[in-house]
């Protein structure tokens, strides 16, 4: 039987928020409903990302939520699960599960607990996962978010991984907040088929103009339609105005703790207070802040 590689992910992906029940267990029905709504707006599903509270979820919970999406008939090819973990066996298990499900790719953090590790150590970690998964369908999108992980993915490390695992190491999400770093990746690696996704829609237009693949952005959870519209129409008149409008919405959410703020906005929009629930150590937005957030967003609509 021939192995069919997944379609190459492009466009706008949302690191999907994970809804919880009152007892802090994941709410699969809400998760499926939210993912279906994002797909209908044209966004892909970067489930188990930073804004998914992924590192507050167990391996079993992540597997169960992915299975719930598949059972609901959502297209695996539009999913890019986060499978990076501090423990390599966990990363291998999650990655195998995603590949076998037919996911379009996986978004992979480096092992992030130990700081100051070498490129050699990180290379061995990624190589180990690739060798243990041992599947030609595997497409890894590296996740570079040093402000949170404390473990950067350097340009020389990308160069080495591309040399050793061409095609399998397929791209990166750059959440460094350093446009010079994103620009270097676009210049050096995008022409070689290594897709660069911005980590925020605030630089989506710049990324696309430099040949990038799109963005994987938190506020895709709450503003997916306009972000997708800019991706689809970035070469048309008015693109700069659309970018400015996206930045205004993003700035409002960034003035609060992002995950609680986005969940508060969804809870209000859906009339479902349970959506505001976060897992400790995160804390829900206060009622006053949630009301203020709603007022500020209403001014933009």
C-alpha positions as CSV (number, residue, x, y, z in Angstrom):
1,X,0.0,0.0,0.0
2,X,1.4,3.4,-1.0
3,X,1.9,6.1,1.7
4,X,0.1,9.3,0.9
5,X,1.7,12.4,2.4
6,X,-0.6,15.0,4.0
7,X,-1.5,18.2,2.2
8,X,1.0,21.0,3.0
9,X,-0.6,23.2,5.7
10,X,-1.0,26.9,4.7
11,X,-3.0,29.9,5.9
12,X,-4.3,30.7,9.3
13,X,-4.3,28.3,12.2
14,X,-5.7,28.8,15.6
15,X,-4.1,27.3,18.7
16,X,-7.5,26.1,19.9
17,X,-8.6,27.0,23.4
18,X,-9.5,24.0,25.5
19,X,-12.9,24.3,27.3
20,X,-13.2,22.8,30.7
21,X,-16.1,21.5,32.8
22,X,-16.7,22.7,36.3
23,X,-14.6,19.8,37.7
24,X,-11.7,21.0,35.4
25,X,-12.0,18.0,33.1
26,X,-11.9,18.8,29.3
27,X,-15.3,19.4,27.7
28,X,-15.2,17.5,24.5
29,X,-18.5,18.7,23.2
30,X,-17.6,22.3,23.6
31,X,-14.2,21.6,22.0
32,X,-15.7,20.0,19.0
33,X,-18.2,22.8,18.6
34,X,-15.5,25.4,18.8
35,X,-13.2,23.6,16.3
36,X,-16.1,23.2,13.9
37,X,-16.8,26.9,14.1
38,X,-13.1,27.8,13.4
39,X,-13.1,25.5,10.4
40,X,-16.2,27.1,9.0
41,X,-14.4,30.5,9.2
42,X,-11.5,29.1,7.2
43,X,-9.0,28.6,10.1
44,X,-7.0,25.4,10.7
45,X,-6.8,23.7,14.1
46,X,-3.4,23.9,15.9
47,X,-4.9,22.0,18.9
48,X,-2.8,21.6,22.0
49,X,-0.8,24.8,21.5
50,X,0.2,27.3,24.2
51,X,-3.2,29.0,24.3
52,X,-4.8,25.5,24.5
53,X,-3.3,25.2,28.0
54,X,-1.6,22.1,26.4
55,X,1.0,21.7,29.1
56,X,-1.8,21.6,31.7
57,X,-3.2,18.5,29.8
58,X,-2.2,14.9,30.2
59,X,-1.2,12.7,27.2
60,X,-4.4,10.8,27.6
61,X,-6.5,13.9,27.6
62,X,-4.9,15.2,24.4
63,X,-5.4,11.8,22.7
64,X,-9.0,11.8,23.8
65,X,-9.7,15.3,22.5
66,X,-8.2,14.5,19.2
67,X,-10.2,11.3,18.9
68,X,-13.4,13.3,19.7
69,X,-12.7,15.6,16.8
70,X,-12.1,12.7,14.5
71,X,-15.2,10.9,15.7
72,X,-17.2,14.1,14.9
73,X,-16.0,14.0,11.3
74,X,-13.7,17.0,11.4
75,X,-10.9,16.8,8.8
76,X,-7.6,15.5,10.2
77,X,-5.7,17.2,7.3
78,X,-6.7,20.6,8.8
79,X,-5.3,19.7,12.2
80,X,-1.8,20.5,13.5
81,X,-1.6,19.1,17.1
82,X,1.1,20.2,19.5
83,X,3.0,17.1,20.4
84,X,6.2,18.5,22.0
85,X,6.9,17.4,25.5
86,X,9.7,17.4,28.1
87,X,9.6,13.6,28.2
88,X,10.6,12.2,24.8
89,X,8.3,9.1,25.1
90,X,5.3,11.4,25.6
91,X,6.3,13.3,22.4
92,X,6.7,10.1,20.5
93,X,3.3,8.8,21.7
94,X,1.5,12.0,20.8
95,X,3.2,12.3,17.5
96,X,2.5,8.7,16.4
97,X,-1.2,9.2,17.3
98,X,-1.4,12.4,15.2
99,X,0.3,10.9,12.2
100,X,-1.8,7.7,12.3
101,X,-4.9,9.9,12.4
102,X,-3.8,11.6,9.2
103,X,-3.1,15.0,10.7
104,X,-1.6,17.6,8.3
105,X,1.4,18.1,10.6
106,X,2.5,18.4,14.2
107,X,3.6,21.4,16.0
108,X,6.6,20.5,18.2
109,X,8.1,22.3,21.1
110,X,11.6,21.4,22.1
111,X,12.0,19.7,25.5
112,X,11.7,22.9,27.6
113,X,12.3,22.1,31.3
114,X,16.1,22.2,31.2
115,X,17.5,25.6,30.2
116,X,20.8,26.4,28.5
117,X,20.8,23.2,26.6
118,X,23.0,22.8,23.5
119,X,21.9,22.6,19.9
120,X,23.4,19.1,19.9
121,X,21.0,18.1,22.7
122,X,18.0,19.6,20.9
123,X,19.0,17.9,17.7
124,X,19.2,14.6,19.4
125,X,15.7,15.1,20.9
126,X,14.0,15.9,17.6
127,X,15.9,13.2,15.9
128,X,14.9,10.6,18.5
129,X,11.2,11.5,18.0
130,X,11.5,11.3,14.2
131,X,13.3,7.9,14.4
132,X,10.9,6.5,16.9
133,X,7.8,7.6,14.9
134,X,9.4,6.2,11.7
135,X,6.6,7.2,9.4
136,X,7.1,9.0,6.0
137,X,3.9,10.9,6.5
138,X,5.4,12.8,9.5
139,X,5.6,16.6,9.0
140,X,7.1,18.5,11.9
141,X,6.6,22.2,12.4
142,X,9.0,23.4,15.0
143,X,7.7,25.7,17.7
144,X,10.0,28.5,18.5
145,X,8.7,30.4,21.5
146,X,11.7,31.3,23.7
147,X,9.8,34.0,25.7
148,X,7.7,31.1,27.2
149,X,9.8,27.9,26.7
150,X,13.1,29.5,27.5
151,X,14.6,27.1,24.9
152,X,15.2,28.7,21.6
153,X,15.5,26.9,18.2
154,X,18.5,28.5,16.5
155,X,19.0,29.0,12.8
156,X,22.0,26.6,12.8
157,X,19.8,23.9,14.4
158,X,17.1,24.4,11.8
159,X,19.8,24.1,9.1
160,X,21.0,20.8,10.5
161,X,17.5,19.4,10.9
162,X,16.7,20.3,7.3
163,X,19.9,18.6,6.1
164,X,19.2,15.4,8.1
165,X,15.4,15.2,7.7
166,X,14.3,17.0,4.5
167,X,10.6,17.0,4.0
168,X,9.9,15.7,7.5
169,X,11.1,18.9,9.2
170,X,8.6,20.9,7.2
171,X,8.4,24.3,8.9
172,X,8.2,26.5,12.0
173,X,6.0,28.7,14.0
174,X,8.1,31.7,15.1
175,X,6.7,33.2,18.3
176,X,9.9,34.9,19.2
177,X,8.5,38.4,18.8
178,X,11.7,39.2,16.9
179,X,10.9,40.1,13.3
180,X,14.6,40.0,12.3
181,X,14.6,36.3,13.3
182,X,11.4,35.6,11.3
183,X,12.8,37.5,8.3
184,X,16.0,35.4,8.5
185,X,14.0,32.2,8.5
186,X,12.0,33.4,5.5
187,X,15.1,34.4,3.6
188,X,17.2,31.3,4.4
189,X,14.7,28.4,4.7
190,X,11.3,29.3,3.0
191,X,12.8,29.0,-0.5
192,X,13.8,25.4,0.4
193,X,10.3,24.4,1.1
194,X,10.5,25.0,4.9
195,X,7.3,26.9,5.7
196,X,7.5,29.8,8.1
197,X,4.3,30.7,10.0
198,X,4.2,33.9,12.0
199,X,3.2,33.5,15.7
200,X,0.9,36.4,15.6
201,X,-1.4,38.0,13.0
202,X,0.2,41.4,13.7
203,X,2.9,40.5,11.2
204,X,0.8,38.4,8.9
205,X,1.0,40.8,6.0
206,X,4.8,41.2,6.4
207,X,5.1,37.5,6.5
208,X,3.1,36.9,3.4
209,X,4.9,39.6,1.5
210,X,8.2,37.9,2.4
211,X,6.9,34.5,1.1
212,X,5.7,33.0,4.3
213,X,3.0,30.4,4.8
214,X,0.6,32.2,7.1
215,X,0.2,32.5,10.8
216,X,-0.7,30.4,13.8
217,X,-2.2,32.9,16.2
218,X,-4.0,32.9,19.5
219,X,-6.6,35.4,18.5
220,X,-7.7,33.1,15.7
221,X,-9.9,31.8,18.5
222,X,-11.9,35.0,18.7
223,X,-11.2,36.8,15.4
224,X,-10.7,34.1,12.8
225,X,-12.8,35.5,10.0
226,X,-11.0,38.8,9.6
227,X,-7.6,37.2,9.9
228,X,-8.5,34.6,7.3
229,X,-9.8,37.4,5.0
230,X,-6.4,39.2,5.2
231,X,-4.6,35.9,4.3
232,X,-6.9,35.4,1.3
233,X,-6.8,39.0,0.1
234,X,-3.4,40.2,1.1
235,X,-2.5,41.1,-2.5
236,X,-5.6,43.3,-2.9
237,X,-6.1,47.0,-2.2
238,X,-6.9,47.6,1.5
239,X,-4.6,45.0,2.9
240,X,-2.7,47.5,5.1
241,X,-6.1,48.7,6.5
242,X,-7.1,45.2,7.2
243,X,-3.8,44.6,9.0
244,X,-4.3,47.7,11.1
245,X,-7.8,46.5,12.1
246,X,-6.5,43.1,13.2
247,X,-3.8,44.8,15.2
248,X,-6.4,46.9,17.1
249,X,-8.3,43.8,18.1
250,X,-5.1,42.0,19.1
251,X,-4.0,44.9,21.2
252,X,-7.2,44.8,23.3
253,X,-6.8,41.1,24.1
254,X,-3.1,41.6,24.8
255,X,-3.9,44.2,27.5
256,X,-5.4,41.3,29.6
257,X,-4.1,37.9,30.4
258,X,-4.7,36.4,26.9
259,X,-6.1,33.0,27.6
260,X,-8.6,34.1,30.3
261,X,-9.6,37.1,28.1
262,X,-10.3,35.0,25.1
263,X,-12.2,32.5,27.1
264,X,-14.2,35.3,28.7
265,X,-15.1,36.7,25.3
266,X,-16.3,33.3,24.1
267,X,-18.3,32.7,27.3
268,X,-20.1,36.0,26.7
269,X,-20.6,35.4,23.0
270,X,-22.0,31.9,23.5
271,X,-23.9,32.6,26.7
272,X,-22.0,29.8,28.3
273,X,-20.2,30.8,31.5
274,X,-18.4,27.5,31.7
275,X,-16.3,28.6,28.8
276,X,-14.5,31.1,31.1
277,X,-13.0,28.2,33.1
278,X,-9.2,27.8,33.1
279,X,-7.0,25.3,34.8
280,X,-4.7,26.5,37.6
281,X,-2.3,28.1,37.8
282,X,-4.3,30.3,35.4
283,X,-7.1,32.4,36.9
284,X,-10.3,33.5,35.2
285,X,-10.8,37.2,34.2
286,X,-12.6,39.1,36.9
287,X,-16.2,40.1,36.2
288,X,-15.2,43.8,35.9
289,X,-12.4,43.0,33.4
290,X,-14.7,40.8,31.4
291,X,-17.3,43.5,31.2
292,X,-14.7,46.1,30.2
293,X,-13.3,43.7,27.6
294,X,-16.7,43.3,26.0
295,X,-17.2,47.1,25.9
296,X,-13.9,47.7,24.3
297,X,-14.5,45.0,21.6
298,X,-18.0,46.4,21.0
299,X,-16.5,49.8,20.0
300,X,-14.6,48.0,17.2
301,X,-17.5,46.1,15.8
